């Protein structure tokens, strides 16, 4: 990884990503930081997020309602994506422990990385009766 020149905007984008568990999109981060950095562009947010992913400082969770979502927690874990409201939740189930080894045993290959997500209806949407409502 090459040394990068310090940028207040880049540092703010990374801090905003690290300070939330909502797995934000570029648009969400842009809206959060625009008041503090009036000259911030959405393109700058996208470029920095791509750089964070390439450098291993963030992961892409996937696309939810047409927007790619990001996570600064790069430790191995899965995600649950609500098809009703678009909420993305971390899944750190002990049943996922050792899954890489089991996949390697089954395939004879070597796991270099993994991305696992579940799609369903979150508890809040179930409780509010949105489970049969419009999906995101």
DSSP file (Angstrom, degrees, kcal/mol; ACC not computed):
  #  RESIDUE AA STRUCTURE BP1 BP2  ACC     N-H-->O    O-->H-N    N-H-->O    O-->H-N    TCO  KAPPA ALPHA  PHI   PSI    X-CA   Y-CA   Z-CA
    1    1 A X              0   0    0      0, 0.0     2,-0.1     0, 0.0     3,-0.0   0.000 360.0 360.0 360.0 128.6    0.0    0.0    0.0
    2    2 A X        -     0   0    0      1,-0.1     2,-0.3     0, 0.0     0, 0.0  -0.472 360.0-103.7 -79.9 150.9    1.5    3.3   -1.0
    3    3 A X        -     0   0    0     -2,-0.1     2,-0.4     1,-0.0    -1,-0.1  -0.552  39.8-150.9 -71.7 133.9    1.7    6.2    1.4
    4    4 A X        -     0   0    0     -2,-0.3     2,-0.1    -3,-0.0     3,-0.1  -0.836  19.2-105.5-111.0 146.7   -1.0    8.8    0.6
    5    5 A X        -     0   0    0     -2,-0.4     2,-0.1     1,-0.1    -1,-0.0  -0.439  48.6 -99.9 -64.4 138.3   -0.9   12.5    1.2
    6    6 A X        -     0   0    0     -2,-0.1     2,-0.4     4,-0.1    -1,-0.1  -0.357  42.8-174.5 -62.7 138.0   -3.1   13.5    4.2
    7    7 A X     >  -     0   0    0      1,-0.1     4,-2.6    -3,-0.1     5,-0.2  -0.990  24.9-150.1-136.7 126.7   -6.5   14.8    3.3
    8    8 A X  H  > S+     0   0    0     -2,-0.4     4,-2.3     1,-0.2     5,-0.2   0.892 102.4  50.4 -61.0 -39.3   -9.0   16.2    5.8
    9    9 A X  H  > S+     0   0    0      2,-0.2     4,-2.5     1,-0.2    -1,-0.2   0.933 110.4  48.4 -65.7 -45.0  -11.9   15.0    3.6
   10   10 A X  H  > S+     0   0    0      1,-0.2     4,-2.4     2,-0.2     5,-0.2   0.929 112.8  48.5 -60.8 -45.2  -10.5   11.5    3.3
   11   11 A X  H  X S+     0   0    0     -4,-2.6     4,-2.4     1,-0.2    -1,-0.2   0.886 112.1  49.5 -62.2 -39.1  -10.0   11.3    7.0
   12   12 A X  H  X S+     0   0    0     -4,-2.3     4,-2.5     2,-0.2    -1,-0.2   0.884 109.9  50.6 -68.7 -38.6  -13.5   12.6    7.7
   13   13 A X  H  X S+     0   0    0     -4,-2.5     4,-2.1     2,-0.2    -2,-0.2   0.937 113.1  45.7 -63.9 -46.5  -15.0   10.1    5.2
   14   14 A X  H  X S+     0   0    0     -4,-2.4     4,-2.6     1,-0.2    -2,-0.2   0.912 113.6  49.1 -64.2 -42.4  -13.2    7.2    6.9
   15   15 A X  H  X S+     0   0    0     -4,-2.4     4,-1.8     2,-0.2    -1,-0.2   0.902 110.2  51.0 -64.1 -40.7  -14.1    8.4   10.4
   16   16 A X  H  < S+     0   0    0     -4,-2.5    -1,-0.2     1,-0.2    -2,-0.2   0.893 112.5  47.1 -63.6 -38.7  -17.8    8.8    9.4
   17   17 A X  H >< S+     0   0    0     -4,-2.1     3,-1.0     1,-0.2    55,-0.5   0.908 114.1  46.8 -67.7 -42.1  -17.7    5.2    8.1
   18   18 A X  H 3< S+     0   0    0     -4,-2.6    -2,-0.2     1,-0.2    -1,-0.2   0.752 105.8  60.4 -71.5 -23.9  -16.0    3.9   11.2
   19   19 A X  T 3< S+     0   0    0     -4,-1.8     2,-0.3    -5,-0.2    -1,-0.2   0.344  99.7  62.9 -90.5   7.8  -18.4    5.7   13.6
   20   20 A X    <   -     0   0    0     -3,-1.0    52,-0.3    -4,-0.1     3,-0.2  -0.945  53.5-161.8-132.7 153.9  -21.6    4.1   12.4
   21   21 A X  S    S+     0   0    0     -2,-0.3    69,-0.2     1,-0.1    67,-0.1   0.205  74.7  93.1-110.9  12.1  -23.0    0.6   12.3
   22   22 A X  S    S-     0   0    0     -5,-0.1    66,-0.3    67,-0.1    -1,-0.1   0.478  89.7-127.0 -87.3  -0.4  -25.6    1.4    9.7
   23   23 A X        -     0   0    0     -6,-0.2    48,-0.2    -3,-0.2    -2,-0.1   0.983  37.5-149.9  56.0  67.2  -23.4    0.3    6.7
   24   24 A X        -     0   0    0     45,-0.2    46,-2.4    -7,-0.1     2,-0.2  -0.173   7.1-128.9 -73.6 159.7  -23.8    3.6    4.8
   25   25 A X  B  >  -A   69   0A   0     44,-0.2     4,-2.1     1,-0.1     5,-0.2  -0.483  35.2-101.3 -90.7 170.9  -23.8    4.2    1.1
   26   26 A X  H  > S+     0   0    0     42,-0.6     4,-2.7     1,-0.2     5,-0.2   0.897 125.6  54.1 -59.1 -40.0  -21.6    6.9   -0.5
   27   27 A X  H  > S+     0   0    0      1,-0.2     4,-2.4     2,-0.2    -1,-0.2   0.883 106.7  50.3 -63.8 -38.8  -24.7    9.1   -0.7
   28   28 A X  H  > S+     0   0    0      2,-0.2     4,-1.8     1,-0.2    -1,-0.2   0.913 113.1  45.6 -66.0 -42.7  -25.4    8.7    3.0
   29   29 A X  H  X S+     0   0    0     -4,-2.1     4,-1.9     2,-0.2    -2,-0.2   0.898 111.5  53.1 -66.5 -40.2  -21.8    9.6    3.9
   30   30 A X  H  X S+     0   0    0     -4,-2.7     4,-1.8     1,-0.2    -2,-0.2   0.935 109.9  47.4 -59.2 -48.0  -21.9   12.6    1.5
   31   31 A X  H  < S+     0   0    0     -4,-2.4     4,-0.5     1,-0.2    -1,-0.2   0.872 111.7  51.5 -62.5 -37.1  -25.1   13.9    3.1
   32   32 A X  H  < S+     0   0    0     -4,-1.8     4,-0.2     1,-0.2    -1,-0.2   0.838 119.5  34.1 -68.2 -33.9  -23.6   13.5    6.5
   33   33 A X  H  X S+     0   0    0     -4,-1.9     4,-2.2    -3,-0.2     3,-0.3   0.567  91.1  90.7-101.3 -11.1  -20.3   15.4    5.7
   34   34 A X  T  < S+     0   0    0     -4,-1.8     6,-0.2     1,-0.2    -1,-0.1   0.843  86.5  52.0 -59.7 -37.3  -21.6   18.1    3.2
   35   35 A X  T  4 S+     0   0    0     -4,-0.5     3,-0.4     1,-0.2    -1,-0.2   0.899 113.7  43.7 -66.4 -39.0  -22.3   20.7    5.9
   36   36 A X  T  4 S+     0   0    0     -3,-0.3     2,-0.4     1,-0.3    -2,-0.2   0.819 127.6  30.4 -74.4 -31.3  -18.8   20.3    7.3
   37   37 A X    ><  +     0   0    0     -4,-2.2     3,-2.5     1,-0.1    -1,-0.3  -0.735  68.2 179.4-129.3  81.5  -17.1   20.3    3.9
   38   38 A X  T 3  S+     0   0    0     -3,-0.4    -1,-0.1    -2,-0.4    -4,-0.1   0.764  83.6  53.0 -57.3 -27.0  -19.3   22.4    1.5
   39   39 A X  T 3  S+     0   0    0      2,-0.1    -1,-0.3     0, 0.0     2,-0.2   0.358  81.1 122.9 -91.5   7.4  -16.9   21.8   -1.4
   40   40 A X    <   -     0   0    0     -3,-2.5     2,-0.3    -6,-0.2    -3,-0.0  -0.467  49.3-152.9 -67.2 135.3  -17.1   17.9   -1.0
   41   41 A X     >  -     0   0    0     -2,-0.2     4,-1.6     1,-0.1     3,-0.3  -0.812  23.4-125.4-109.1 154.2  -18.3   16.1   -4.1
   42   42 A X  H  > S+     0   0    0     -2,-0.3     4,-2.5     1,-0.2     5,-0.2   0.853 113.2  59.7 -62.2 -34.8  -20.1   12.8   -4.3
   43   43 A X  H  > S+     0   0    0      1,-0.2     4,-2.8     2,-0.2    -1,-0.2   0.876 101.5  53.3 -60.7 -38.9  -17.3   11.7   -6.6
   44   44 A X  H  > S+     0   0    0     -3,-0.3     4,-2.3     2,-0.2    -1,-0.2   0.905 109.1  48.9 -63.0 -41.7  -14.7   12.3   -3.9
   45   45 A X  H  X S+     0   0    0     -4,-1.6     4,-2.5     2,-0.2    -2,-0.2   0.942 112.6  47.8 -63.8 -47.0  -16.7   10.1   -1.5
   46   46 A X  H  X S+     0   0    0     -4,-2.5     4,-2.4     1,-0.2    -2,-0.2   0.928 112.4  48.9 -59.5 -46.4  -17.0    7.3   -4.1
   47   47 A X  H  X S+     0   0    0     -4,-2.8     4,-2.0     1,-0.2    -1,-0.2   0.905 113.0  47.1 -62.0 -42.0  -13.2    7.5   -5.0
   48   48 A X  H  X S+     0   0    0     -4,-2.3     4,-2.8     2,-0.2    -1,-0.2   0.892 110.5  51.6 -69.3 -38.7  -12.2    7.4   -1.3
   49   49 A X  H  X S+     0   0    0     -4,-2.5     4,-2.4     2,-0.2    -2,-0.2   0.919 109.7  50.2 -62.6 -41.9  -14.6    4.5   -0.6
   50   50 A X  H  X S+     0   0    0     -4,-2.4     4,-2.4     1,-0.2    -1,-0.2   0.898 111.7  48.9 -61.1 -40.0  -13.1    2.5   -3.5
   51   51 A X  H  X S+     0   0    0     -4,-2.0     4,-2.4     2,-0.2     6,-0.2   0.908 109.2  51.9 -66.1 -42.8   -9.6    3.3   -2.1
   52   52 A X  H  X>S+     0   0    0     -4,-2.8     5,-2.7     2,-0.2     6,-1.1   0.911 112.0  46.8 -60.5 -42.1  -10.6    2.2    1.4
   53   53 A X  H ><5S+     0   0    0     -4,-2.4     3,-0.9     4,-0.2    -2,-0.2   0.935 113.1  48.5 -64.6 -46.2  -11.9   -1.1    0.0
   54   54 A X  H 3<5S+     0   0    0     -4,-2.4    -2,-0.2     1,-0.2    -1,-0.2   0.851 113.7  47.3 -62.2 -34.9   -8.8   -1.6   -2.1
   55   55 A X  H 3<5S-     0   0    0     -4,-2.4    -1,-0.2    -5,-0.1    -2,-0.2   0.523 116.4-113.3 -85.2  -6.3   -6.5   -0.9    0.9
   56   56 A X  T <<5S+     0   0    0     -3,-0.9    -3,-0.2    -4,-0.6    -4,-0.1   0.632  86.0 116.6  84.7  13.5   -8.5   -3.2    3.2
   57   57 A X  S   <S+     0   0    0     -5,-2.7     2,-0.3    -6,-0.2    -4,-0.2   0.552  82.8  12.0 -89.3  -8.4   -9.8   -0.4    5.4
   58   58 A X        -     0   0    0     -6,-1.1     2,-0.3    -7,-0.1    -2,-0.3  -0.967  67.2-139.5-156.9 164.3  -13.5   -1.2    4.4
   59   59 A X  E     -B   71   0A   0     12,-2.6    12,-2.3    -2,-0.3     2,-0.5  -0.956  21.7-118.8-129.3 152.1  -15.6   -3.8    2.7
   60   60 A X  E     -B   70   0A   0     -2,-0.3    10,-0.3    10,-0.2     3,-0.1  -0.806  18.2-165.2 -87.2 126.3  -18.5   -3.5    0.3
   61   61 A X  E     -     0   0A   0      8,-2.9     2,-0.3    -2,-0.5     9,-0.2   0.773  48.5-101.3 -80.5 -28.3  -21.5   -5.1    1.8
   62   62 A X  E     -B   69   0A   0      7,-1.0     7,-2.6    -3,-0.1     2,-0.5  -0.788  49.2 -46.9 130.6-176.2  -23.4   -5.2   -1.5
   63   63 A X  E     -B   68   0A   0     -2,-0.3     2,-0.5     5,-0.2     5,-0.2  -0.809  46.4-177.8 -98.7 127.7  -26.1   -3.2   -3.3
   64   64 A X  E >  S-B   67   0A   0      3,-2.7     3,-1.7    -2,-0.5    -2,-0.1  -0.990  75.3 -15.4-125.3 120.7  -29.2   -2.3   -1.4
   65   65 A X  T 3  S-     0   0    0     -2,-0.5    -1,-0.1     1,-0.3     3,-0.1   0.869 130.6 -51.5  52.8  40.1  -32.0   -0.5   -3.2
   66   66 A X  T 3  S+     0   0    0      1,-0.2     2,-0.4    -3,-0.0    -1,-0.3   0.479 119.0 103.8  81.9   2.8  -29.5    0.4   -6.0
   67   67 A X  E <  S- B   0  64A   0     -3,-1.7    -3,-2.7   -42,-0.0     2,-0.2  -0.970  70.4-126.0-122.7 129.9  -26.8    1.8   -3.7
   68   68 A X  E     - B   0  63A   0     -2,-0.4   -42,-0.6    -5,-0.2     2,-0.3  -0.518  28.9-150.7 -69.5 136.6  -23.6    0.1   -2.7
   69   69 A X  E     -AB  25  62A   0     -7,-2.6    -8,-2.9    -2,-0.2    -7,-1.0  -0.835   7.9-152.3-114.2 150.6  -23.2   -0.1    1.1
   70   70 A X  E     - B   0  60A   0    -46,-2.4     2,-0.4    -2,-0.3   -10,-0.2  -0.826   9.1-161.6-126.9 157.7  -20.0   -0.1    3.0
   71   71 A X  E     - B   0  59A   0    -12,-2.3   -12,-2.6    -2,-0.3   -53,-0.1  -0.994  12.3-160.8-140.3 129.0  -18.6   -1.4    6.3
   72   72 A X  S    S+     0   0    0    -55,-0.5     2,-1.0    -2,-0.4   -54,-0.1   0.588  73.9  94.6 -84.0 -10.5  -15.5   -0.3    8.1
   73   73 A X        +     0   0    0      1,-0.2     4,-0.1   -14,-0.1   -15,-0.1  -0.725  49.1 173.4 -82.9 104.3  -15.5   -3.6   10.2
   74   74 A X        +     0   0    0     -2,-1.0    -1,-0.2   -17,-0.1     3,-0.1   0.413  38.4 114.6 -95.7   1.1  -13.2   -5.8    8.1
   75   75 A X  S    S-     0   0    0      1,-0.1     2,-0.1    -3,-0.0    -2,-0.0  -0.434  86.8 -83.1 -66.6 147.7  -13.2   -8.7   10.6
   76   76 A X  S    S+     0   0    0     -2,-0.1     2,-0.3    39,-0.0    -1,-0.1  -0.332  77.4 125.5 -58.3 122.1  -14.8  -11.8    9.2
   77   77 A X        -     0   0    0     37,-0.2    39,-0.4    -2,-0.1    15,-0.2  -0.958  49.0-119.2-164.8 166.8  -18.6  -11.6    9.6
   78   78 A X  E     -C   91   0B   0     13,-2.4    13,-2.7    -2,-0.3     2,-0.3  -0.501  21.9-130.5-105.7 176.8  -21.7  -11.9    7.6
   79   79 A X  E     -Cd  90 117B   0     37,-1.7    39,-3.0    11,-0.2     2,-0.5  -0.970   2.1-149.8-131.9 148.1  -24.6   -9.4    6.9
   80   80 A X  E     -Cd  89 118B   0      9,-2.6     9,-2.8    -2,-0.3     2,-0.5  -0.982  17.1-162.4-114.4 122.1  -28.4   -9.6    7.1
   81   81 A X  E     -Cd  88 119B   0     37,-3.5    39,-2.2    -2,-0.5     2,-0.5  -0.925  14.0-136.0-110.8 121.8  -30.1   -7.2    4.6
   82   82 A X  E  >  - d   0 120B   0      5,-2.8     4,-1.6    -2,-0.5    39,-0.2  -0.648   6.0-157.8 -79.0 122.5  -33.7   -6.4    5.2
   83   83 A X  T  4 S+     0   0    0     37,-3.7    53,-2.4    -2,-0.5    38,-0.2   0.642  90.0  49.7 -73.3 -14.9  -35.7   -6.5    2.0
   84   84 A X  T  4 S+     0   0    0     36,-0.5    -1,-0.2    51,-0.3    37,-0.1   0.925 128.8  10.6 -88.7 -52.4  -38.3   -4.2    3.4
   85   85 A X  T  4 S-     0   0    0      2,-0.1    -2,-0.2    50,-0.1    36,-0.1   0.565  92.4-120.7-108.7 -11.1  -36.4   -1.3    4.9
   86   86 A X     <  +     0   0    0     -4,-1.6    -3,-0.1     1,-0.3    49,-0.0   0.492  54.8 156.0  84.4   2.4  -32.9   -1.8    3.6
   87   87 A X        -     0   0    0     -6,-0.1    -5,-2.8     1,-0.1     2,-0.5  -0.357  31.4-149.8 -61.5 142.0  -31.3   -2.0    7.0
   88   88 A X  E     -C   81   0B   0    -66,-0.3     2,-0.4    -7,-0.2    -7,-0.2  -0.978  15.3-171.6-117.7 122.7  -28.0   -3.9    7.1
   89   89 A X  E     -C   80   0B   0     -9,-2.8    -9,-2.6    -2,-0.5     2,-0.2  -0.884  23.8-116.6-116.1 144.6  -27.1   -5.8   10.2
   90   90 A X  E     -C   79   0B   0     -2,-0.4     2,-0.5   -11,-0.2   -11,-0.2  -0.558  21.2-156.0 -75.3 142.2  -23.9   -7.5   11.2
   91   91 A X  E     +C   78   0B   0    -13,-2.7   -13,-2.4    -2,-0.2    -1,-0.0  -0.967  21.5 166.0-120.5 111.7  -24.1  -11.3   11.8
   92   92 A X        +     0   0    0     -2,-0.5     2,-0.1   -15,-0.2     5,-0.1  -0.231  18.2 165.6-118.3  41.5  -21.4  -12.6   14.1
   93   93 A X    >   -     0   0    0      1,-0.1     3,-2.1     2,-0.1     4,-0.3  -0.328  42.6-135.1 -64.6 134.3  -22.8  -16.0   14.8
   94   94 A X  G >  S+     0   0    0      1,-0.3     3,-1.5     2,-0.2    -1,-0.1   0.751 102.7  73.2 -59.5 -22.1  -20.5  -18.6   16.3
   95   95 A X  G 3  S+     0   0    0      1,-0.3    -1,-0.3     3,-0.0    -2,-0.1   0.672  89.4  60.3 -67.7 -13.7  -21.9  -21.1   13.8
   96   96 A X  G X  S+     0   0    0     -3,-2.1     3,-2.0     2,-0.1     4,-0.3   0.616  78.2 112.9 -85.7 -13.2  -19.8  -19.2   11.1
   97   97 A X  T <  S+     0   0    0     -3,-1.5    -3,-0.0    -4,-0.3    -5,-0.0  -0.368  85.6  12.3 -59.6 132.4  -16.6  -20.0   13.0
   98   98 A X  T 3> S+     0   0    0     -2,-0.1     4,-2.2     3,-0.0    -1,-0.3   0.515  85.5 128.0  81.0   4.9  -14.5  -22.3   10.9
   99   99 A X  H <> S+     0   0    0     -3,-2.0     4,-2.5     1,-0.2     5,-0.2   0.875  70.3  55.4 -63.9 -36.1  -16.5  -21.9    7.8
  100  100 A X  H  > S+     0   0    0     -4,-0.3     4,-2.4     1,-0.2    -1,-0.2   0.936 109.0  47.3 -60.1 -45.4  -13.4  -21.1    5.7
  101  101 A X  H  > S+     0   0    0      1,-0.2     4,-2.5     2,-0.2    -2,-0.2   0.902 111.5  50.6 -62.9 -41.5  -11.8  -24.3    6.8
  102  102 A X  H  X S+     0   0    0     -4,-2.2     4,-2.2     2,-0.2    -1,-0.2   0.893 110.6  49.1 -65.0 -39.0  -14.9  -26.3    6.0
  103  103 A X  H  X S+     0   0    0     -4,-2.5     4,-2.4     2,-0.2     6,-0.4   0.906 111.0  50.5 -65.8 -41.0  -15.2  -24.7    2.5
  104  104 A X  H  X S+     0   0    0     -4,-2.4     4,-2.7    -5,-0.2     5,-0.3   0.912 110.7  48.9 -62.7 -42.1  -11.5  -25.5    1.9
  105  105 A X  H  < S+     0   0    0     -4,-2.5    -1,-0.2     1,-0.2    -2,-0.2   0.907 113.9  46.4 -63.5 -41.0  -12.0  -29.1    2.9
  106  106 A X  H  < S+     0   0    0     -4,-2.2    -2,-0.2     1,-0.2    -1,-0.2   0.869 125.2  29.1 -70.2 -36.9  -15.1  -29.5    0.7
  107  107 A X  H  < S-     0   0    0     -4,-2.4    -2,-0.2    -5,-0.2    -3,-0.2   0.677  93.5-129.8 -99.5 -19.4  -13.5  -27.9   -2.4
  108  108 A X  S  < S+     0   0    0     -4,-2.7    -3,-0.1    -5,-0.3    -4,-0.1   0.542  74.2 111.4  77.4   5.6   -9.8  -28.7   -2.0
  109  109 A X  S    S-     0   0    0     -6,-0.4     2,-0.5    -5,-0.3    -1,-0.3  -0.248  71.7-107.4 -99.0-171.4   -9.1  -25.0   -2.6
  110  110 A X        -     0   0    0     -3,-0.1     2,-0.5    -2,-0.1    -9,-0.1  -0.989  24.0-134.0-123.6 125.7   -7.9  -22.2   -0.4
  111  111 A X        +     0   0    0     -2,-0.5     3,-0.1   -11,-0.2    -7,-0.0  -0.674  25.0 174.4 -79.5 123.5  -10.2  -19.4    0.8
  112  112 A X        -     0   0    0     -2,-0.5     2,-0.3     1,-0.4    -1,-0.2   0.739  69.0 -17.2 -97.7 -31.8   -8.6  -16.0    0.3
  113  113 A X        -     0   0    0    -13,-0.0    -1,-0.4     2,-0.0     2,-0.3  -0.963  62.4-147.8-160.9 168.8  -11.7  -13.9    1.3
  114  114 A X        -     0   0    0     -2,-0.3     2,-0.4    -3,-0.1   -37,-0.2  -0.995   8.5-167.5-147.0 154.4  -15.4  -14.4    1.8
  115  115 A X        +     0   0    0     -2,-0.3     2,-0.4   -39,-0.1   -37,-0.1  -0.939  16.5 174.2-141.4 115.5  -18.5  -12.4    1.5
  116  116 A X        +     0   0    0    -39,-0.4   -37,-1.7    -2,-0.4     2,-0.3  -0.985   2.5 167.9-129.2 126.3  -21.7  -13.8    3.0
  117  117 A X  E     -d   79   0B   0     -2,-0.4     2,-0.4   -39,-0.2   -37,-0.2  -0.987  19.4-152.8-139.1 151.3  -25.0  -12.1    3.3
  118  118 A X  E     -d   80   0B   0    -39,-3.0   -37,-3.5    -2,-0.3     2,-0.4  -0.929   9.8-152.7-118.2 142.4  -28.6  -13.1    4.1
  119  119 A X  E     +d   81   0B   0     -2,-0.4     2,-0.2   -39,-0.2   -37,-0.2  -0.963  41.4 103.6-117.8 134.8  -31.7  -11.3    2.8
  120  120 A X  E    S-d   82   0B   0    -39,-2.2   -37,-3.7    -2,-0.4     2,-0.5  -0.836  70.4 -53.0-172.1-150.7  -34.9  -11.3    4.7
  121  121 A X        -     0   0    0     -2,-0.2   -39,-0.1   -39,-0.2    10,-0.1  -0.968  50.5-130.9-117.7 125.1  -37.2   -9.2    6.9
  122  122 A X     >  -     0   0    0     -2,-0.5     4,-2.3     1,-0.1     5,-0.2  -0.215  25.7-106.8 -71.8 164.4  -35.7   -7.6   10.0
  123  123 A X  H  > S+     0   0    0      1,-0.2     4,-2.6     2,-0.2     5,-0.2   0.859 118.3  55.0 -59.4 -39.0  -37.3   -7.8   13.4
  124  124 A X  H  > S+     0   0    0      1,-0.2     4,-1.7     2,-0.2    -1,-0.2   0.909 110.1  45.4 -64.4 -41.8  -38.4   -4.2   13.3
  125  125 A X  H  >>S+     0   0    0      2,-0.2     5,-2.1     1,-0.2     6,-0.8   0.891 112.7  51.0 -69.5 -38.3  -40.3   -4.7   10.0
  126  126 A X  H ><5S+     0   0    0     -4,-2.3     3,-0.9     1,-0.2    -2,-0.2   0.927 111.1  48.6 -60.8 -44.5  -41.8   -7.9   11.3
  127  127 A X  H 3<5S+     0   0    0     -4,-2.6    -1,-0.2     1,-0.2    -2,-0.2   0.829 112.8  47.4 -66.2 -32.4  -43.0   -6.2   14.4
  128  128 A X  H 3<5S-     0   0    0     -4,-1.7    -1,-0.2    -5,-0.2    -2,-0.2   0.487 114.3-114.8 -89.3  -1.5  -44.5   -3.3   12.5
  129  129 A X  T X<5S+     0   0    0     -3,-0.9     3,-0.8    -4,-0.6    -3,-0.2   0.606  80.2 125.9  81.4  10.8  -46.2   -5.6   10.0
  130  130 A X  G > < +     0   0    0     -5,-2.1     3,-2.7     1,-0.2    -4,-0.2   0.543  40.2  99.0 -77.9  -5.6  -44.1   -4.4    7.1
  131  131 A X  G 3  S+     0   0    0     -6,-0.8    -1,-0.2     1,-0.3    -5,-0.1   0.797  91.7  36.6 -55.0 -29.9  -43.1   -7.9    6.2
  132  132 A X  G <  S+     0   0    0     -3,-0.8    -1,-0.3    -6,-0.1    -2,-0.1   0.289 104.5  97.4-104.0   9.9  -45.7   -8.0    3.5
  133  133 A X  S <  S-     0   0    0     -3,-2.7     2,-0.2     1,-0.2    -3,-0.1  -0.009  88.8 -51.1 -85.1-167.3  -45.2   -4.4    2.5
  134  134 A X        -     0   0    0      1,-0.1    -1,-0.2     2,-0.1     2,-0.1  -0.442  56.0-130.1 -69.8 136.1  -43.2   -2.9   -0.3
  135  135 A X              0   0    0     -2,-0.2   -51,-0.3    -3,-0.1   -52,-0.1  -0.456 360.0 360.0 -80.4 159.8  -39.6   -4.0   -0.6
  136  136 A X              0   0    0    -53,-2.4   -52,-0.1   -54,-0.1    -1,-0.1   0.469 360.0 360.0 -68.4 360.0  -36.8   -1.4   -0.9
